Each structure stands twice: as C-alpha cells, then as structure tokens.
Amino acid sequence: MQTREHLHRLVDTLPESELTAAARFLTYLRDVTAQPDKGAPAAALTNESAATPDAAARPLRLADLGWTQRQAAETRARLATFEEDWDAPGMEGYDDL
C-alpha cells in the first residue's frame, strides 16, 4: 500500500476529536520540510511578532500554537511515555537536530 493511501486510511480511522491535532501535526511537517534550513522552526511555531534575536530561545506559549489548555494536557499525557528516554543521559544531542 502506498504511503499516501495508508495515511488517508489512518485519518479515516481517527475519532473526530483527534482530527484537529492530526491536521496541526501534518501542517507542521509540511512547513518544516518546505524550509530551506530544516533546523529552523516553522513559521507557525515561532513568535512572529518578536523582533529580537533572542525571541527564538523563548518557549512557545499555547496561544502561539493555537492550542487550548486541554489539548496541551492531552498531548503532554500522550508524550509522557517518552519522558524517560528523552531525559536519558546522551540524548541531548538530538536537541540540536
């Protein structure tokens, strides 16, 4: 099965409540891969109104992402299973990718 067709089938199996999150993630992937410097953050995930060079180092706010508190909590809960690996010694090298 082709990847595109597989993705369409996966989307068809998602509950309605997850479609917005899936759309945001796919948009993020599209934006990241469309940038000449793939290490740069996607425009949708940056503070576009900030003109200072250190603005990129500032953490994103939920409002910057267009997320609600509930969406952030649900995402945090889903990613919690990765926390031990993410924080393991030696994994900081992946932060620069």
C-alpha positions as CSV (number, residue, x, y, z in Angstrom):
1,M,0.0,0.0,0.0
2,Q,1.3,3.4,-0.9
3,T,2.2,5.8,2.0
4,R,-0.3,8.5,0.9
5,E,-3.1,5.9,0.7
6,H,-2.1,4.5,4.1
7,L,-2.2,8.0,5.6
8,H,-5.7,8.6,4.2
9,R,-6.9,5.3,5.7
10,L,-5.4,6.2,9.1
11,V,-7.1,9.6,9.1
12,D,-10.4,7.8,8.3
13,T,-10.0,5.8,11.5
14,L,-9.3,8.7,13.8
15,P,-12.0,9.9,16.1
16,E,-13.4,13.3,15.3
17,S,-11.8,14.7,18.5
18,E,-8.3,14.0,17.1
19,L,-8.7,15.4,13.6
20,T,-7.6,18.9,14.6
21,A,-4.5,17.6,16.3
22,A,-3.6,15.4,13.2
23,A,-4.1,18.4,10.9
24,R,-1.8,20.6,13.0
25,F,0.9,17.9,13.1
26,L,0.7,17.3,9.3
27,T,0.8,21.1,8.7
28,Y,3.9,21.3,10.9
29,L,5.6,18.6,9.0
30,R,4.8,20.3,5.7
31,D,6.1,23.6,6.9
32,V,9.3,22.1,8.3
33,T,10.1,20.2,5.2
34,A,9.4,23.2,3.0
35,Q,12.0,25.4,4.7
36,P,15.5,25.6,3.2
37,D,17.1,25.3,6.6
38,K,15.2,22.3,8.2
39,G,16.7,23.1,11.6
40,A,14.8,26.4,11.7
41,P,11.5,26.4,13.4
42,A,8.4,26.5,11.3
43,A,6.8,30.0,10.9
44,A,3.6,28.8,12.5
45,L,5.6,27.7,15.6
46,T,7.6,30.9,16.2
47,N,6.7,34.2,17.8
48,E,6.4,36.2,14.5
49,S,5.7,39.4,16.4
50,A,9.0,39.2,18.3
51,A,11.7,41.2,16.5
52,T,14.6,40.4,18.9
53,P,17.2,37.8,18.1
54,D,16.7,36.0,21.4
55,A,12.9,35.6,20.7
56,A,13.6,32.2,19.2
57,A,15.0,31.0,22.5
58,R,11.8,31.9,24.3
59,P,9.5,29.0,25.0
60,L,6.3,28.8,22.9
61,R,3.0,29.7,24.5
62,L,-0.2,27.7,24.0
63,A,-1.6,30.8,22.2
64,D,1.4,30.7,19.7
65,L,0.3,27.2,18.8
66,G,-3.4,27.8,18.8
67,W,-3.9,25.1,21.5
68,T,-6.3,25.0,24.4
69,Q,-5.2,24.0,27.9
70,R,-7.0,20.7,27.4
71,Q,-5.2,20.0,24.1
72,A,-1.8,20.7,25.8
73,A,-2.7,18.4,28.7
74,E,-3.7,15.6,26.4
75,T,-0.6,16.0,24.3
76,R,1.6,16.0,27.5
77,A,-0.1,12.8,28.7
78,R,0.5,11.1,25.4
79,L,4.1,12.1,25.3
80,A,4.8,11.1,29.0
81,T,5.7,7.6,27.9
82,F,8.8,9.1,26.1
83,E,10.0,11.2,29.0
84,E,12.4,8.7,30.5
85,D,14.1,8.1,27.1
86,W,14.0,11.8,26.3
87,D,15.8,12.8,29.5
88,A,18.3,9.9,29.5
89,P,22.0,10.9,29.5
90,G,23.4,11.3,26.0
91,M,20.1,12.2,24.4
92,E,20.7,15.9,24.4
93,G,22.5,15.5,21.1
94,Y,19.1,15.1,19.5
95,D,18.1,18.6,20.7
96,D,20.4,20.1,18.0
97,L,18.8,18.2,15.1
